[in-house]
Amino acid sequence: MVVGSISHEIESPLEAKRLWNAFVKDGHNLLPKQAPELFASITFLQGEGSVGGIKQINFTPANKDFSYVKEKVEEVDEEKLVYRYSHVEGGLLGKKVSSATYEFKYTPKAEGGCICSYVVHFDSLPGVPQDDEKVKEIKDMSTALFKKIEAYLLANPNLYC
């Protein structure tokens, strides 16, 4: 069993609050519309995105690893722009990991723009080694998705203000 974490940072010219509004507050609408090749749907099963709420993300066949994941919201800090959730069903749970918790933080930069950072904490199942190639793939895919949404927001400057 491997207990580990994956971290990544992406710099953006956009304001932190604007990215927060797009990804955290309206991601359930925005992601399936702007990345339909990856997201089939995102549905709230319990709550509306507040702490304790659960949402299900259904993926298209483009995601070869799994078709859905259910996420439980653990923290929503509007002041510090921190969003934390854990996987409770689907995804790689029971296949490669026994637990996975994600924390996203949007940090404003003094000169404008922001840094979006995330950390994934996980416990792998016994006998499952860390796959560095998969880690790189996850980082590359998340950066590509982020940049796609960022480009959409740059092209539509009045959205999510």
N, C-alpha and C positions, 0 to 999 in steps of 0.2 A: 504494500500500500504506500502511495506517495501522498503526503500532505504538502500542498504547495499553493502557489499563487502565480498569476499572470498579471502583469501591469503594462499599461500603454498610455501614452499621451499624444494628443493631436492639437496642434495650434490652429486657431481660426481667427480671421479678421472680424467675425461677427461678435456681437455682444453676448456675454454669458447668459443673461436673462432671456434673450431671444432664442438661443439654442435650447435652454431649459424648457421654455414654453412649447417649442416644436417637438422635442424628443420626449420629454417627461409628461407634460400636461396634455399633449395632443398626438402623441406617437401612435396611439391606437387608430387614429384616422389617417394621419400623414404617411406612415410607413407603407401600408398596403396600397395607397394611391401613388406614391412616388417610387416605390420599389416593388411593383406587382410581380416581378420575376422571382422574388424571394418570399414575400409575405402574401399568403392567401387571405388571411383575416386575423384580426386581433379583437377579442371579445372579453368584456368584463364578466366574470362568473359570480363574483362577490364584491360589493363595493364599487366605487368609481375611480380607483387609483389611489385611495388613501391607505394609510397603514392598516395592515390586516387584509386588505383587498387581494383578490386573486384574479388574474387574467390569463387567458389561453391564447397563445400565438400559434397559428397554423401556418406551416410553411408549404411552399410549392415543391414539386419534385426536384427543383434545383438544389435543395438542401439534401444531400445524399445521406447524411448521418441520422436524421430523425424527421418526423413529419409534424410534430407539435411539441410544445412545452407549456407547462403551467407555472406561473410565477406568483409568489406571494410577496407583497410589498412590506418591507421591514422598516423603512425610514423614508420620509419625505421632508426635507428641511429647506423650505422656501428661502430662508435668510442666507444660509450657507451654500445653497444650490447643490445639495447632496441628495442622491436618490439611491437607495439600497434595496435589493430584492433577493430572494432565494428561489431556486427551482424546487418545486414540490412534486412534480410528476412530469414524465416525458423527458425529452431532451436526451442527455447521456446518462441520466439517473438509472442506476441498475444495470447499465451496459458497461460504462467505463468509470463512473464516479458514484460515490455514495452520498455526496453533498456538494453543492455549488452555491456560492453567494457572490453577488455582483454589487460593486459600489461605483457609481458614476459621480463625478464632481466637475462643476463648471466654474472655473476660477477666472475672474476678470483680470486683465493686464492693465497696468497704469497707463500705457501708451495706446490703449484701445485693443479691442479683440479679446480673446480669452484662450485658456488652455482647458481642453476637455480631457480628463484623465479617468481611467477606470482600473479597478483591481478586481480580479476574480480569485476568490479563495475556494479551494476544492480539496476533497479527500477522494483519492482514486480507490477503486475496488482492489482487493488483494490480487496480486499477480499482474496488474495493469501498470506497465512502466510509463513514465512521462514521455510523450511523443513531441519532440522539439519541432518537427516538421508541421505537426498539427497546430502547435502554438503559433508558429509563423503564419500559417494559413488563416487562423482566427484573427490575428492582428491585421493582416492584409485585407481580409474581407470586411472587418469592422471599419478600417480606415476608408476603404472604397465606399461603403454605405454612408459614412459620415460625410465624405466629400461630395457625394451625390446630393444629399440633403442640403449641405452647405451651399452648393451651386444653385439649387432651387431657391433657397432663401435670399441669396445675393441677387438673383434675377427678379425676385419679388420682394423689394425692400419694405413694403408695408405690412407683410405677414408676420404675425407672432411678436409684434412690438409691445 
